[in-house]
Amino acid sequence: MGYSQHGIGLFLLLSFLGSMVIFVILFSAVVFAVRPGIRKYKPVDLSVFEKLQPYITARNNRLMELLTFFGKHVFLIPANLVLIFYFLLVRHNGWNSIRAAAISTSSLGLMFVLKFLFHRKRPVLPLLRPARGLSFPSGHAIMSVSFFGFLGSLVNESGCPPIVKMLVIGTLLIFILLIGFSRVYLRVHYASDVIVGFIVGVAWLLVCQSVLDAAKPMLN
């Protein structure tokens, strides 16, 4: 049975919106049940800052700023656009182009919804310079999982030898963790912001992949 492009697009839109609503409701219920005072930092968040204090140096500051750049919108927006148009125009793979666009835009939307909902303020004393916006969950964590995690899934689906897949995916995983760590080191996020951001990013990436897998047969 064939489907029109309009029908497929509508299916994807409604599926992503419905999934996001359900995800936000379930996630919020769990967070508020476990930590009713999530809008305020906890002593453990401050203790992480204290433990990192001996490792603060000018050299480490530069390294952390470099790492955090790869989770910023000034990198991720162009990177996602390059990925989308690479698949569309170079590889002539419209499906992967749709996947990249759907995962990146829905992750961004989810991030804004959750930040608005929880409305937790950032640490008051950043290490170098303040960051704009709200703190919980970490946008860098969510969006780095979205982008680099999707790259990892593409590698996993490729015909590369298993050892190459393991090395590349392992490197991407470490890179994602370092981006999150840089946000805590720079004191623009609490550790709990980043940890929950990673959880949200992974969970939403899996949701996206499930929705897209359900839609793919409609193209045949």
Summary of the structure (lengths in Angstrom):
residues: 220
radius of gyration: 18.6
end to end distance: 8.1
largest distance: 63.7
contacts: 673
relative contact order: 0.16
helix: 77%
strand: 0%
